[in-house]
Amino acid sequence: MNSKPLILIIDDDPALLMGVSATIKKHGFQVVSAEDGNDGFAKAKEVQPDLILSDVMMPPPNGFELRKLMSLDPQLASIPFIFLTARSRMDDKVNAIMDGADDYITKPFVVYELIARISAVLRRVKIAEENGRERAKVAAEADLDRVRQEILQNFHHEIRTPLSNIMMPLQLAINNKFDNAQEQSRFLSKALSSASRLESLTTDLILLSNIDQGNLNTIRQPIDVEMDIHVPINRRLERYCDKGLDFTMDIQVNGKIAAPRREFTHALGHLVDNACKFNSSHGKAHLRIVSQENGGVILDVFDNGPGIPTRLREKVFERFYQISQGDAREFEGMGVGLSIARAVFRSLRGDVNILDSTRGCHIQAVLPDLQPGDVTYG
């Protein structure tokens, strides 16, 4: 690839166009020439020069008009622009700069002045680009640090309760402090549920990292309805046993569901979490999975809880966003569940959205069928 800067020269004077082109080439630049404004605009679109050197007094569009046209084109607006003209009045120079020119050279000019002006403008542009990249890098690093800090703060808050629920029964068991086997079973069941919650939090962290790095697993595997849906969902429901929820499932799938097993199961678990943790005691929730006519499946999760206000339907998919409503406080989590679920389904060309519901909340996830080029396993 040629590293020499490419200069587009636009002038309706053939002799001057030839002379300036030859001069600039001798000083290590590549050159493309155009004979008028229209030709210059077309050449600029075609070659995307590093700098444009244009006469002002040309048949329409003249130099000023051409600069305005280019400023309206996203592909051309940022290309540096130098006017080359015999008009030497101060107000002409001011108008040129106001119209977006980076410099203004009057004729007749000294060759070394022309080369120095071109080099200076290119140098300023390079410095600005480097500064912009550096600012973008600093901003990205600051955002990443902020996200890491939020994850650590939320994770520290979330692990304390399940850790306590695990450690206390174990200490009681070691010291034979249980009054009877029934009490021991109850405490150990709670410890097991808390361990499951910790496992889920750990998976959240892994998936968040994979999402941020752009390497979320998309290798599709056969999903077993019993082992990959019924069993993990029932295990998930143990977290909410004290709420006495009426949770039902209706799965009618023609053929196979194909998805990354861990990611799919975990995303579905978060959709179920949403229906349970915001529901009232003894509330109802329902999971329905049906095949689509064109392949793939649609997953609907319904509940009769307080629902999600329309104005927050997109907000709840933002990472770390939480809604605290009544009984939900105990099960808030890190506020990443719906964000992870949407990222998983979108990585498979699907999506997750909150739909209108007369009561409670209705979340729908769409998983398209396998397409040519999809990686599968098993």
C-alpha positions as CSV (number, residue, x, y, z in Angstrom):
1,M,0.0,0.0,0.0
2,N,1.4,3.5,-1.0
3,S,2.0,5.6,2.1
4,K,2.4,8.9,0.2
5,P,-0.5,11.4,0.8
6,L,-2.9,11.7,-2.0
7,I,-3.7,15.3,-3.1
8,L,-6.7,16.1,-5.3
9,I,-6.1,19.3,-7.3
10,I,-9.2,21.1,-8.8
11,D,-8.6,24.0,-11.3
12,D,-10.2,25.0,-14.6
13,D,-6.8,26.4,-15.9
14,P,-5.1,23.5,-17.6
15,A,-1.7,25.0,-17.6
16,L,-1.8,25.8,-13.8
17,L,-3.3,22.4,-13.1
18,M,-0.5,20.7,-14.9
19,G,2.2,22.8,-13.3
20,V,0.9,22.5,-9.7
21,S,0.4,18.7,-10.2
22,A,4.0,18.3,-11.4
23,T,5.4,20.4,-8.5
24,I,3.5,18.5,-5.9
25,K,4.5,15.1,-7.3
26,K,8.2,16.2,-7.1
27,H,7.8,16.7,-3.4
28,G,6.6,13.2,-2.6
29,F,2.8,13.4,-3.0
30,Q,0.4,11.4,-5.1
31,V,-1.8,13.6,-7.3
32,V,-5.2,13.3,-8.9
33,S,-6.5,16.2,-10.9
34,A,-9.9,17.5,-11.9
35,E,-10.8,20.3,-14.4
36,D,-13.9,21.8,-12.6
37,G,-16.1,21.5,-9.5
38,N,-18.3,18.7,-10.7
39,D,-15.3,16.6,-11.9
40,G,-13.6,17.4,-8.5
41,F,-16.6,16.2,-6.5
42,A,-16.8,12.9,-8.5
43,K,-13.0,12.4,-8.2
44,A,-13.2,13.0,-4.4
45,K,-15.9,10.4,-4.0
46,E,-13.9,8.0,-6.1
47,V,-10.4,8.3,-4.6
48,Q,-11.0,9.7,-1.1
49,P,-8.0,12.0,-1.1
50,D,-6.0,13.0,2.0
51,L,-6.3,16.7,1.0
52,I,-8.1,18.8,-1.6
53,L,-6.4,21.8,-3.2
54,S,-9.0,23.8,-5.1
55,D,-9.3,27.0,-7.1
56,V,-12.0,29.4,-6.1
57,M,-13.0,31.1,-9.3
58,M,-14.4,28.3,-11.4
59,P,-17.6,27.7,-13.4
60,P,-20.4,26.5,-11.0
61,P,-19.9,25.0,-8.6
62,N,-17.0,27.4,-7.7
63,G,-14.6,26.6,-4.9
64,F,-16.8,27.9,-2.1
65,E,-19.9,26.1,-3.4
66,L,-17.9,22.9,-3.8
67,R,-16.7,23.0,-0.2
68,K,-20.3,23.4,1.0
69,L,-21.4,20.5,-1.1
70,M,-18.6,18.3,0.3
71,S,-19.4,19.4,3.8
72,L,-22.9,17.8,3.4
73,D,-21.5,14.5,2.3
74,P,-20.4,12.2,5.2
75,Q,-17.7,10.6,3.0
76,L,-16.1,14.0,2.1
77,A,-16.9,16.3,5.0
78,S,-13.7,15.6,7.0
79,I,-11.3,15.9,4.1
80,P,-9.0,18.9,4.6
81,F,-9.5,21.7,2.0
82,I,-7.1,24.4,0.8
83,F,-8.2,27.2,-1.5
84,L,-5.8,28.4,-4.2
85,T,-6.8,31.7,-5.8
86,A,-5.8,35.1,-7.0
87,R,-8.4,36.8,-4.6
88,S,-6.2,38.3,-1.9
89,R,-8.6,40.5,0.0
90,M,-8.8,39.8,3.7
91,D,-12.6,39.3,3.6
92,D,-12.1,36.6,0.9
93,K,-9.7,34.8,3.3
94,V,-12.1,35.1,6.2
95,N,-15.0,33.9,4.1
96,A,-12.9,30.9,3.0
97,I,-12.1,29.9,6.5
98,M,-15.7,30.4,7.6
99,D,-16.8,28.1,4.8
100,G,-14.7,25.3,6.2
101,A,-11.3,25.7,4.5
102,D,-8.3,24.6,6.4
103,D,-6.0,27.2,4.6
104,Y,-6.0,29.8,1.8
105,I,-3.1,30.4,-0.6
106,T,-3.0,33.4,-2.9
107,K,-1.6,33.4,-6.4
108,P,1.1,33.9,-7.4
109,F,2.7,31.7,-4.8
110,V,6.1,30.4,-4.0
111,V,6.5,26.6,-4.4
112,Y,7.9,26.1,-1.0
113,E,5.1,28.0,0.6
114,L,2.6,25.7,-1.2
115,I,4.4,22.6,0.0
116,A,4.7,24.0,3.5
117,R,1.0,24.8,3.7
118,I,0.0,21.4,2.4
119,S,2.4,19.6,4.9
120,A,1.2,21.8,7.8
121,V,-2.5,21.0,7.2
122,L,-1.8,17.3,6.8
123,R,0.3,17.3,10.0
124,R,-2.6,19.1,11.9
125,V,-5.1,16.5,10.6
126,K,-2.8,13.6,11.7
127,I,-2.3,15.1,15.2
128,A,-6.1,15.7,15.5
129,E,-6.8,12.1,14.5
130,E,-4.2,10.7,16.9
131,N,-5.6,12.9,19.7
132,G,-9.1,11.7,18.8
133,R,-8.1,8.1,18.9
134,E,-6.3,8.6,22.2
135,R,-9.3,10.3,23.7
136,A,-11.5,7.5,22.4
137,K,-9.1,5.0,23.9
138,V,-9.1,6.8,27.2
139,A,-12.9,7.0,27.2
140,A,-13.3,3.4,26.4
141,E,-10.9,2.4,29.2
142,A,-12.8,4.6,31.6
143,D,-16.0,3.0,30.6
144,L,-14.5,-0.4,31.0
145,D,-13.2,0.5,34.5
146,R,-16.6,1.8,35.4
147,V,-18.3,-1.4,34.3
148,R,-15.7,-3.5,36.2
149,Q,-16.3,-1.5,39.3
150,E,-20.1,-1.9,39.0
151,I,-19.7,-5.6,38.5
152,L,-17.4,-5.9,41.5
153,Q,-19.7,-3.8,43.7
154,N,-22.8,-5.7,42.7
155,F,-21.1,-9.1,42.9
156,H,-19.8,-8.4,46.4
157,H,-23.3,-7.4,47.5
158,E,-25.0,-10.4,45.9
159,I,-22.7,-13.1,47.2
160,R,-23.0,-12.2,50.9
161,T,-26.5,-13.6,51.4
162,P,-26.0,-16.9,49.6
163,L,-22.6,-17.4,51.2
164,S,-24.2,-16.9,54.6
165,N,-27.0,-19.4,53.7
166,I,-24.4,-22.0,52.8
167,M,-22.0,-21.5,55.6
168,M,-24.5,-21.4,58.5
169,P,-26.1,-24.9,57.8
170,L,-22.7,-26.4,57.2
171,Q,-21.4,-25.1,60.6
172,L,-24.6,-26.4,62.3
173,A,-24.1,-29.8,60.7
174,I,-20.5,-30.0,61.7
175,N,-21.4,-29.2,65.3
176,N,-24.5,-31.4,65.3
177,K,-26.7,-28.5,66.2
178,F,-29.8,-29.6,64.3
179,D,-32.7,-30.7,66.4
180,N,-33.9,-33.3,64.0
181,A,-33.4,-34.6,60.4
182,Q,-36.3,-32.6,59.1
183,E,-34.7,-29.3,60.2
184,Q,-31.4,-30.4,58.8
185,S,-32.9,-31.2,55.5
186,R,-34.6,-27.8,55.3
187,F,-31.4,-25.9,56.1
188,L,-29.4,-27.9,53.6
189,S,-31.9,-27.5,50.9
190,K,-31.6,-23.7,51.4
191,A,-27.9,-24.1,51.2
192,L,-28.1,-26.0,48.0
193,S,-30.4,-23.3,46.5
194,S,-27.9,-20.6,47.6
195,A,-25.1,-22.6,45.9
196,S,-27.1,-22.7,42.7
197,R,-27.5,-18.9,43.0
198,L,-23.8,-18.5,43.3
199,E,-23.2,-20.7,40.3
200,S,-25.6,-18.5,38.4
201,L,-23.8,-15.3,39.4
202,T,-20.5,-16.9,38.3
203,T,-22.0,-17.7,34.9
204,D,-23.3,-14.2,34.7
205,L,-19.7,-12.9,35.1
206,I,-18.4,-15.3,32.5
207,L,-21.1,-14.4,29.9
208,L,-20.6,-10.7,30.5
209,S,-16.9,-11.1,29.8
210,N,-17.6,-13.1,26.7
211,I,-20.2,-10.5,25.5
212,D,-17.7,-7.6,26.0
213,Q,-14.9,-9.4,24.2
214,G,-17.2,-10.4,21.3
215,N,-16.7,-14.1,21.7
216,L,-20.0,-15.3,23.0
217,N,-20.5,-19.0,22.2
218,T,-22.9,-19.5,19.2
219,I,-22.2,-23.2,18.5
220,R,-25.6,-24.8,18.3
221,Q,-26.3,-28.0,20.1
222,P,-29.5,-30.1,20.4
223,I,-31.5,-28.9,23.4
224,D,-33.1,-31.7,25.4
225,V,-36.5,-30.5,26.7
226,E,-36.3,-32.5,29.9
227,M,-32.6,-32.1,30.8
228,D,-32.0,-28.6,29.4
229,I,-35.3,-26.9,30.2
230,H,-37.5,-28.7,32.7
231,V,-34.6,-29.7,35.1
232,P,-32.7,-26.4,35.3
233,I,-36.0,-24.3,35.4
234,N,-37.3,-26.4,38.3
235,R,-34.0,-26.0,40.0
236,R,-34.3,-22.2,39.5
237,L,-37.8,-22.2,40.9
238,E,-36.4,-23.5,44.2
239,R,-35.1,-20.0,44.9
240,Y,-38.7,-18.7,45.1
241,C,-40.3,-21.6,47.0
242,D,-41.1,-19.3,49.9
243,K,-43.3,-17.2,47.5
244,G,-45.7,-20.1,46.8
245,L,-45.8,-19.3,43.1
246,D,-47.9,-21.3,40.6
247,F,-45.5,-21.8,37.8
248,T,-46.5,-23.9,34.8
249,M,-44.8,-24.9,31.6
250,D,-46.2,-25.8,28.1
251,I,-43.6,-26.9,25.6
252,Q,-44.8,-28.0,22.2
253,V,-41.9,-28.3,19.9
254,N,-41.9,-30.0,16.5
255,G,-38.4,-31.3,15.9
256,K,-35.3,-30.1,17.7
257,I,-34.3,-26.9,19.4
258,A,-30.7,-26.0,18.5
259,A,-28.8,-23.5,20.6
260,P,-25.6,-23.2,22.6
261,R,-26.7,-25.3,25.6
262,R,-25.3,-23.3,28.5
263,E,-26.0,-19.9,27.1
264,F,-29.6,-20.9,26.1
265,T,-30.4,-22.5,29.5
266,H,-28.9,-19.5,31.4
267,A,-30.8,-16.9,29.3
268,L,-34.1,-18.8,29.7
269,G,-33.4,-18.9,33.4
270,H,-33.1,-15.2,33.6
271,L,-36.5,-14.8,31.8
272,V,-38.0,-17.1,34.3
273,D,-36.3,-15.1,37.1
274,N,-38.0,-12.0,35.9
275,A,-41.4,-13.6,36.0
276,C,-40.8,-14.9,39.6
277,K,-38.9,-12.3,41.5
278,F,-41.2,-9.4,40.6
279,N,-44.3,-11.5,41.1
280,S,-46.4,-11.3,44.3
281,S,-46.7,-14.1,46.8
282,H,-48.8,-16.9,45.4
283,G,-48.7,-15.3,42.0
284,K,-48.9,-17.1,38.7
285,A,-46.3,-17.5,35.9
286,H,-46.2,-19.5,32.7
287,L,-43.5,-20.6,30.2
288,R,-44.6,-21.5,26.7
289,I,-42.3,-22.7,24.0
290,V,-43.7,-23.4,20.5
291,S,-42.3,-24.1,17.1
292,Q,-42.5,-21.4,14.4
293,E,-43.9,-22.2,11.0
294,N,-40.6,-21.3,9.3
295,G,-38.5,-23.1,11.8
296,G,-37.0,-22.1,15.2
297,V,-39.0,-21.5,18.3
298,I,-40.8,-18.7,20.2
299,L,-40.5,-18.6,24.0
300,D,-43.1,-16.6,25.9
301,V,-42.9,-16.0,29.6
302,F,-46.1,-14.6,31.3
303,D,-46.7,-13.5,34.9
304,N,-49.5,-11.7,36.7
305,G,-47.2,-9.5,38.7
306,P,-47.1,-5.7,38.6
307,G,-45.7,-5.6,35.1
308,I,-43.1,-3.2,33.6
309,P,-44.1,0.3,32.6
310,T,-44.0,1.0,28.9
311,R,-41.4,3.8,29.4
312,L,-39.0,1.2,31.1
313,R,-39.4,-1.6,28.5
314,E,-36.0,-0.9,26.9
315,K,-34.4,0.5,30.1
316,V,-34.7,-2.9,31.8
317,F,-32.4,-4.4,29.2
318,E,-29.6,-2.0,30.1
319,R,-26.8,-3.6,32.2
320,F,-27.1,-3.1,35.9
321,Y,-30.6,-1.5,35.7
322,Q,-32.9,-2.7,38.5
323,I,-36.5,-2.2,39.4
324,S,-37.2,-2.6,43.1
325,Q,-40.8,-3.5,43.7
326,G,-42.0,-5.1,46.9
327,D,-40.9,-8.7,47.2
328,A,-38.4,-8.3,44.4
329,R,-35.8,-6.7,46.6
330,E,-34.7,-10.0,48.0
331,F,-34.0,-11.4,44.6
332,E,-32.7,-8.3,42.7
333,G,-29.5,-9.9,41.5
334,M,-26.9,-7.7,39.7
335,G,-29.4,-6.3,37.2
336,V,-27.8,-8.0,34.2
337,G,-30.3,-10.9,33.6
338,L,-32.4,-9.4,30.8
339,S,-29.3,-7.8,29.2
340,I,-27.6,-11.2,29.1
341,A,-30.7,-12.9,27.8
342,R,-31.1,-10.4,24.9
343,A,-27.4,-10.6,24.0
344,V,-27.6,-14.4,23.8
345,F,-30.6,-14.5,21.6
346,R,-29.3,-11.7,19.4
347,S,-26.1,-13.5,18.9
348,L,-28.2,-16.3,17.3
349,R,-30.1,-13.8,15.1
350,G,-33.0,-13.7,17.5
351,D,-34.2,-11.2,20.0
352,V,-35.9,-10.7,23.4
353,N,-38.6,-8.1,23.9
354,I,-41.3,-7.1,26.3
355,L,-44.8,-7.2,24.7
356,D,-48.1,-5.6,25.6
357,S,-50.0,-7.4,28.3
358,T,-53.4,-6.7,29.9
359,R,-51.9,-7.8,33.2
360,G,-48.4,-8.5,34.5
361,C,-45.5,-8.9,32.2
362,H,-45.1,-10.7,28.9
363,I,-41.6,-11.3,27.7
364,Q,-41.0,-13.0,24.3
365,A,-37.8,-14.5,23.0
366,V,-37.4,-15.6,19.4
367,L,-34.9,-18.2,18.3
368,P,-34.6,-18.6,14.5
369,D,-33.9,-21.9,12.9
370,L,-30.5,-23.1,11.8
371,Q,-29.1,-21.3,8.7
372,P,-26.4,-22.3,6.3
373,G,-23.1,-21.5,7.9
374,D,-24.2,-22.0,11.5
375,V,-21.7,-24.0,13.5
376,T,-23.3,-27.1,15.1
377,Y,-22.1,-29.7,17.5
378,G,-23.7,-33.0,18.5
